Amino acid sequence: MSIAGGLANAVRRGAAAGCGVVQIFVRNQLRWAGRRLDEREVLEFRRELAASGLRTACAHANYLVNLATPDADERARAVSALVDDLERAERLGLPFVVLHPGSHRGAGAEEGLARLVGSLDQVAHRTEGWDVRVALENTAGAGDVLGSRAEELGAILARVRRPERLAVCVDTCHLFAAGYDIRTPRRFAAVLAEFDRSVGLGRVAAFHLNDSRAGLGSKLDRHENIGGGRIGLAAFRFLVNHPRLGRLPMILETPKREDGDARNLATLRGLRRGSRPPP
């Protein structure tokens, strides 16, 4: 949700759109430096969120952050930028910050994973005692990007010094693009079983619900409206009604065309059986 005009406006916009959860950037997502977050804005955001009726809010890390890069200076800058995002999220009372695992930039997956783990350890050390966690997001798998496979995410969690500071955010479009067929309840259940073995479903903090414009295994990150892409409605009906996962925060990153958020929310709520708590 847009933070234009101040962070609290994202809460107001989310509530007005009928959302149950909002995801925000805690500063400009395409710049290394951000303006200082003053205490007045923090208090306004917290008050607005408490009064809004929203279930929760979370943050997404800066898009420039690449903790797996072979460039040592860029990696140090990325660590500091993520610590800044986490510090802002901690002050705002947000439970986690979603992070793309990063790209090894041609150095190879094993070297990239080693650098990513080392960077995450630095971040955990610099944020010792904080409640906010990093939620690693699965990726579509294009190029040198890490984190498209369940076993790769599991390897990261197994190698960091403070795994309790990490969680996972599962993106449905990225799953499909990475080659996980989730188009039927049976196939989706098999994918979740694989994630349970490699990551542990208890570590899943949230879902990004997006259909996909690109095909299975395309490795293309192309989000589409729910039911309007190549995944279809059956996968989302299964997920929103899942007995273990259906009540986790579920966040739309679908195209922002016209009344897209309202239509996608209505579609998802129409798939929900029983009390239909908001995605």
C-alpha positions as CSV (number, residue, x, y, z in Angstrom):
1,M,0.0,0.0,0.0
2,S,1.3,3.4,-0.9
3,I,2.9,5.5,1.9
4,A,2.6,8.8,-0.1
5,G,1.9,11.6,2.3
6,G,3.1,9.7,5.3
7,L,3.2,6.1,6.6
8,A,-0.2,6.4,8.4
9,N,-1.8,7.1,5.0
10,A,-1.0,3.5,4.0
11,V,-3.1,2.3,6.9
12,R,-6.0,4.6,6.0
13,R,-5.8,3.5,2.3
14,G,-5.8,-0.2,3.3
15,A,-8.8,0.2,5.6
16,A,-10.7,2.2,3.0
17,A,-10.0,-0.5,0.4
18,G,-11.4,-3.2,2.8
19,C,-8.0,-4.9,3.4
20,G,-7.3,-7.0,6.4
21,V,-3.5,-6.7,6.1
22,V,-1.3,-4.1,4.5
23,Q,2.3,-4.3,3.4
24,I,4.4,-1.1,3.1
25,F,7.8,0.2,2.3
26,V,9.1,2.0,5.4
27,R,11.0,4.4,3.1
28,N,11.7,5.0,-0.6
29,Q,12.3,1.5,-2.0
30,L,14.6,2.6,-4.8
31,R,17.1,4.8,-2.9
32,W,19.8,3.8,-0.4
33,A,19.2,6.7,1.9
34,G,15.9,7.7,3.5
35,R,14.7,10.6,5.5
36,R,14.7,10.2,9.2
37,L,11.6,8.7,10.7
38,D,10.5,11.0,13.5
39,E,8.7,9.9,16.7
40,R,5.6,11.8,15.7
41,E,5.1,9.8,12.6
42,V,5.8,6.6,14.5
43,L,3.1,7.4,17.0
44,E,0.6,8.4,14.3
45,F,1.2,5.2,12.4
46,R,0.8,3.0,15.6
47,R,-2.4,4.9,16.6
48,E,-3.9,4.6,13.1
49,L,-3.1,0.9,12.9
50,A,-4.6,0.2,16.3
51,A,-7.8,2.0,15.4
52,S,-8.1,0.7,11.8
53,G,-9.4,-2.8,12.4
54,L,-6.6,-4.2,10.3
55,R,-5.3,-7.6,11.5
56,T,-1.7,-6.6,11.0
57,A,0.8,-4.7,8.8
58,C,4.3,-5.7,7.6
59,A,7.1,-4.2,5.5
60,H,9.0,-5.0,2.4
61,A,12.7,-4.4,2.3
62,N,14.4,-1.9,-0.1
63,Y,14.7,-3.3,-3.6
64,L,18.4,-2.3,-3.8
65,V,19.4,-4.7,-1.0
66,N,21.4,-7.6,-2.3
67,L,23.0,-9.5,0.5
68,A,24.5,-12.1,-1.8
69,T,26.5,-9.8,-4.1
70,P,30.3,-10.6,-4.6
71,D,31.0,-6.8,-4.3
72,A,32.1,-6.3,-0.7
73,D,31.3,-2.6,-0.6
74,E,27.8,-3.1,-2.1
75,R,27.2,-6.0,0.4
76,A,28.2,-3.8,3.4
77,R,25.8,-1.1,2.1
78,A,23.1,-3.6,1.7
79,V,23.5,-4.9,5.3
80,S,23.3,-1.3,6.6
81,A,20.2,-0.6,4.4
82,L,18.4,-3.7,5.7
83,V,19.3,-2.8,9.3
84,D,17.8,0.6,8.6
85,D,14.6,-1.0,7.3
86,L,14.4,-3.3,10.3
87,E,15.0,-0.4,12.7
88,R,12.1,1.5,11.2
89,A,9.9,-1.6,11.3
90,E,10.8,-2.3,14.9
91,R,9.8,1.2,15.9
92,L,6.5,0.9,14.0
93,G,5.7,-2.4,15.7
94,L,5.8,-4.5,12.5
95,P,6.4,-8.2,13.0
96,F,8.6,-8.8,9.9
97,V,10.2,-7.3,6.8
98,V,10.0,-9.3,3.6
99,L,13.3,-9.7,1.8
100,H,14.4,-11.0,-1.6
101,P,17.4,-13.4,-0.9
102,G,19.5,-11.7,-3.6
103,S,21.6,-12.5,-6.6
104,H,25.1,-14.1,-6.7
105,R,25.9,-12.1,-9.9
106,G,27.6,-15.0,-11.7
107,A,29.7,-16.1,-8.7
108,G,27.8,-19.3,-8.4
109,A,24.9,-20.4,-6.1
110,E,27.1,-21.8,-3.3
111,E,29.3,-18.7,-3.1
112,G,26.1,-16.6,-3.2
113,L,24.5,-18.6,-0.4
114,A,27.6,-18.3,1.7
115,R,27.7,-14.5,1.3
116,L,23.9,-14.3,2.0
117,V,24.2,-16.3,5.2
118,G,27.2,-14.2,6.4
119,S,25.2,-11.0,5.7
120,L,22.2,-12.3,7.5
121,D,24.4,-13.1,10.5
122,Q,25.7,-9.5,10.5
123,V,22.2,-8.2,10.4
124,A,21.1,-10.4,13.3
125,H,24.1,-9.3,15.3
126,R,23.3,-5.6,14.7
127,T,19.7,-6.0,15.6
128,E,20.2,-8.2,18.7
129,G,17.2,-8.0,21.0
130,W,14.8,-6.7,18.5
131,D,11.4,-8.5,17.9
132,V,11.2,-7.8,14.1
133,R,12.2,-10.7,11.8
134,V,13.4,-11.0,8.3
135,A,11.0,-13.0,6.1
136,L,12.8,-14.5,3.1
137,E,10.6,-14.5,0.0
138,N,10.8,-17.3,-2.5
139,T,11.8,-16.1,-6.0
140,A,10.8,-16.9,-9.6
141,G,14.4,-18.2,-10.3
142,A,15.5,-16.0,-13.2
143,G,19.2,-15.5,-13.9
144,D,21.5,-15.6,-10.8
145,V,18.7,-15.0,-8.2
146,L,18.7,-17.2,-5.2
147,G,15.8,-18.6,-3.2
148,S,13.5,-20.1,-5.9
149,R,13.7,-23.7,-4.4
150,A,12.4,-24.9,-1.1
151,E,15.7,-26.7,-0.4
152,E,17.7,-23.5,-1.0
153,L,15.6,-21.6,1.5
154,G,16.0,-24.5,3.9
155,A,19.7,-24.4,3.5
156,I,19.8,-20.7,4.4
157,L,17.8,-21.3,7.6
158,A,20.0,-24.2,8.5
159,R,23.2,-22.3,8.1
160,V,22.5,-18.9,9.8
161,R,23.5,-18.5,13.4
162,R,20.1,-17.1,14.5
163,P,17.5,-19.0,12.5
164,E,14.8,-17.8,15.0
165,R,15.3,-14.3,13.5
166,L,14.2,-15.5,10.1
167,A,10.8,-16.5,8.6
168,V,9.6,-17.2,5.1
169,C,7.1,-15.4,2.9
170,V,5.7,-17.5,0.1
171,D,4.7,-15.9,-3.2
172,T,2.3,-17.9,-5.4
173,C,3.3,-16.3,-8.7
174,H,7.0,-17.0,-7.9
175,L,6.2,-20.6,-6.9
176,F,4.5,-21.2,-10.3
177,A,7.2,-19.4,-12.3
178,A,9.9,-21.5,-10.5
179,G,8.3,-24.7,-11.7
180,Y,6.1,-25.6,-8.7
181,D,2.7,-26.7,-10.1
182,I,0.1,-25.5,-7.7
183,R,-2.9,-25.5,-10.1
184,T,-4.9,-28.2,-8.2
185,P,-5.4,-28.9,-4.5
186,R,-3.5,-32.2,-4.8
187,R,-0.5,-30.6,-6.5
188,F,-0.5,-27.6,-4.1
189,A,-0.6,-29.9,-1.1
190,A,2.5,-31.7,-2.5
191,V,4.3,-28.4,-2.9
192,L,3.5,-27.5,0.7
193,A,4.7,-30.9,1.9
194,E,8.0,-30.2,0.2
195,F,8.3,-26.8,1.9
196,D,7.4,-28.4,5.2
197,R,10.3,-30.9,4.8
198,S,12.8,-28.3,3.7
199,V,11.7,-25.1,5.6
200,G,9.0,-26.1,8.0
201,L,5.5,-24.6,7.5
202,G,5.8,-23.2,11.0
203,R,8.3,-20.7,9.6
204,V,5.9,-19.4,7.0
205,A,4.9,-15.9,8.2
206,A,2.8,-14.7,5.3
207,F,1.8,-15.3,1.7
208,H,1.9,-13.0,-1.3
209,L,-1.2,-14.0,-3.4
210,N,-0.6,-13.3,-7.1
211,D,-1.7,-15.1,-10.2
212,S,0.9,-15.4,-13.0
213,R,0.8,-14.0,-16.5
214,A,3.7,-16.4,-17.5
215,G,3.6,-20.2,-17.7
216,L,4.8,-22.9,-15.3
217,G,8.5,-22.9,-14.9
218,S,9.0,-19.8,-17.0
219,K,11.1,-18.1,-14.3
220,L,9.3,-14.8,-15.2
221,D,8.0,-12.7,-12.4
222,R,4.8,-11.4,-14.0
223,H,2.0,-10.9,-11.5
224,E,-1.7,-11.1,-12.6
225,N,-5.1,-10.6,-11.0
226,I,-6.4,-13.6,-9.0
227,G,-8.0,-16.0,-11.5
228,G,-6.9,-14.0,-14.5
229,G,-3.6,-15.8,-15.1
230,R,-2.1,-19.2,-15.7
231,I,-2.6,-20.5,-12.1
232,G,-6.3,-20.2,-11.9
233,L,-8.8,-20.1,-8.9
234,A,-8.4,-23.7,-7.6
235,A,-5.0,-23.0,-6.0
236,F,-6.3,-19.9,-4.2
237,R,-9.4,-21.6,-3.0
238,F,-7.3,-24.4,-1.5
239,L,-4.9,-22.0,0.1
240,V,-7.4,-19.6,1.7
241,N,-9.2,-22.5,3.2
242,H,-6.1,-24.4,4.4
243,P,-6.5,-25.4,8.0
244,R,-2.9,-24.5,9.0
245,L,-2.1,-21.6,6.6
246,G,-5.4,-20.0,5.7
247,R,-5.4,-17.5,8.6
248,L,-1.8,-16.3,8.0
249,P,-1.5,-12.7,6.6
250,M,-2.1,-12.9,2.8
251,I,-1.0,-9.9,0.8
252,L,-2.0,-8.9,-2.7
253,E,0.7,-7.7,-5.1
254,T,-1.6,-7.8,-8.1
255,P,-1.7,-5.1,-10.8
256,K,-3.0,-1.8,-9.5
257,R,-5.4,-1.2,-12.4
258,E,-8.6,0.7,-11.6
259,D,-10.3,-1.1,-8.7
260,G,-8.0,-4.1,-8.9
261,D,-7.5,-4.4,-5.1
262,A,-11.3,-4.4,-4.4
263,R,-11.9,-6.9,-7.2
264,N,-9.2,-9.3,-6.1
265,L,-10.2,-9.1,-2.4
266,A,-13.8,-9.9,-3.4
267,T,-12.6,-12.8,-5.5
268,L,-10.6,-14.3,-2.7
269,R,-13.3,-13.8,-0.1
270,G,-15.7,-15.5,-2.5
271,L,-13.5,-18.5,-2.4
272,R,-13.4,-18.6,1.4
273,R,-15.7,-21.0,3.2
274,G,-17.4,-20.1,6.6
275,S,-16.5,-16.9,8.3
276,R,-14.4,-15.5,5.5
277,P,-11.8,-13.5,7.5
278,P,-10.1,-11.0,5.2
279,P,-7.0,-11.9,3.2
